[in-house]
Amino acid sequence: MDLFSRSWAALLAAVAALPGAEFGKPSGCRGWLVRDLVCHLVIDAQDVLITLATPASSAPTHNAVTYWAVSDTLPSGEDPLSALIVRLAAAYEDPALLKFHLDDVGSAAGRAADLADPGMRVSTQDMVLTAGDYLSAYVLEWTVHHLDLVAHVPSAAGPPAEGLARTRQMLEQIAGAAFPASFSDEDVLLVATGRRPPTEAETAALGTLAARLPLVLG
């Protein structure tokens, strides 16, 4: 729960500090500019609010790791939902309006998370999880998207080290294998999710795991 709050606060602060000109740069998400990514974060924050306000009475069916569906097809940015995000982001026109909306909804999501009982069961996407597991799953979301935010904006602050480490652990659980110790946590996240291809040396170090990448999470 605390790591969710720290990861989310760091991501919100990084967006708030971005000059308007940076919103037109590419993000680490295929097919999205920084402004599109930030618009997606608004939707994410809304999802957190909705889920924490949707209690469930049945037993949990998923946890922080099994929450994630995995495929091996990289997104093109051209599917209907991605295209909608691009249109929504463009409609803001002034990056300041987008920053304001994210701060407004994002701050509410952060407060809701802080107030949530970690043992409370919630429902989302036909899954039931404890609130603690649901928010833990979002540490991965915030951390990977924080790397997306700063991919082409080197002046922006990156995600907290503890968020990187925890996300690496979750990716290793999803993959069912440990990544080589020679990989930094950031390298694991970028290579595992297909945000950059592994080098020849990295491919050799990955061994049979290389053939199972990327892990495209949804």
Stockholm file with secondary structure:
# STOCKHOLM 1.0

chainA/1-218         MDLFSRSWAALLAAVAALPGAEFGKPSGCRGWLVRDLVCHLVIDAQDVLITLATPASSAPTHNAVTYWAVSDTLPSGEDPLSALIVRLAAAYEDPALLKFHLDDVGSAAGRAADLADPGMRVSTQDMVLTAGDYLSAYVLEWTVHHLDLVAHVPSAAGPPAEGLARTRQMLEQIAGAAFPASFSDEDVLLVATGRRPPTEAETAALGTLAARLPLVLG
#=GR chainA/1-218 SS CHHHHHHHHHHHHHHHTSCGGGGGSBCSSTTCBHHHHHHHHHHHHHHHHHHHTCBCCSCCCCCTTTTSCEESCCCCSCSHHHHHHHHHHHHHCSHHHHHHHHHHHHHHHHHHHHHSCTTCEEEETTEEEEHHHHHHHHHHHHHHHHHHHHTTCTTSCCCCHHHHHHHHHHHHHHHTSCCCTTSCHHHHHHHHTTSSCCCHHHHHHHGGGGGGCCCEEC
#=GC SS_cons         CHHHHHHHHHHHHHHHTSCGGGGGSBCSSTTCBHHHHHHHHHHHHHHHHHHHTCBCCSCCCCCTTTTSCEESCCCCSCSHHHHHHHHHHHHHCSHHHHHHHHHHHHHHHHHHHHHSCTTCEEEETTEEEEHHHHHHHHHHHHHHHHHHHHTTCTTSCCCCHHHHHHHHHHHHHHHTSCCCTTSCHHHHHHHHTTSSCCCHHHHHHHGGGGGGCCCEEC
//
